[in-house]
Amino acid sequence: MNCSQVKKLIPEWLDGELEHVQSMTVKDHVAACRDCRAEADFWRELGATLRGGMEDIKAPPGFAAGVMAQLPKQHGSTARHSLFDRWKRSVAVAATFLLVAVGSAGAYMNWGGNIVTRVADNNPRQVIKPPVEQPGDINIPNTGPQQSGEAGSPVEQSGSGGTEQGAAPGPDGNNARGTGGNSESTQHTPSGNGTAQPAAPDGAGGSTPDAAVNAGQYALLNIEKDRVVERTLLKINVGDLDAAHGQALALINETGAAYEVLGTENAPTGSRETLKITVSSSLSGKLMAGLKTLGQVVTADTQREDINARYNEKVEQYLSLKAQLQGASAVEREQLQVKMAGIEAQLRSWDREADTDTIILWLEG
């Protein structure tokens, strides 16, 4: 078995889908061949990326079935077998993979525009994106202008009004508080139009799908942008935890940040609450200054991580794979496209992190 044959079997081998003899042949070849070993490492990394992306992309009930039903007829049999039979980790991971691969690499897969049209979302606790513009996001293009809340994103937010919004609390100050012990993690987004799509570049007109995709890819593959991830631990002693909680939510809402209640604890010796806040980098300083007025600052530790080198390396890898598409066979193209989708998922995650700052707010009273 030569390298070309082995590389085509590596995904199935990693998923444990090969017969024993064939599996051992691939295993022995990978152990002895540096090139194929690197290929196997890439697929392992891709799997980890997709599983890690589950935190950012929650597949609602019935999403995978909706995607399957919407796949173009001419690609039906091949697409179904190659995407789902080869990726049998779970329906959720398969749906996540489609969100990444179809949503961001649809131009290469030639599956056309809106593959999933407003698939019903019955999961009210879907993970929410930070409410900032995502220059690296490559959405499934629509032919008309998008407004916040309209179809154009593979996963539609459920609920209406402000039931899960990060708005200022009511008079009791406990609208998002847990009750007793460590509460389950809960996420909130602010009111406003933080999810609106960026304006189309000059000349694109905002109406051509290819132009929208190309603009998104240009932003995502831009290595001139400085990408630094900033995380801060802010621990504050407060006199009245409920009042401080309410003031914190008001500050969060004012800056358009998203937050998640990581846990609450009520004990005779004192109460604690921990919030994870995601805020636009441009407003992080303002929010930090406001939060520090809630009480006595015990800890304010900020860590900055430069991810430019890793990001640029992934971009080069992506462009190299893109160049290999021309002249590749159908099977090779499919594997290349899946690899590209995995890289885009990682790039989008890093690009989003670089545009936002994370604050872990620890309140003690």
Summary of the structure (lengths in Angstrom):
residues: 365
radius of gyration: 22.8
end to end distance: 66.4
largest distance: 71.2
contacts: 1089
relative contact order: 0.13
helix: 47%
strand: 15%
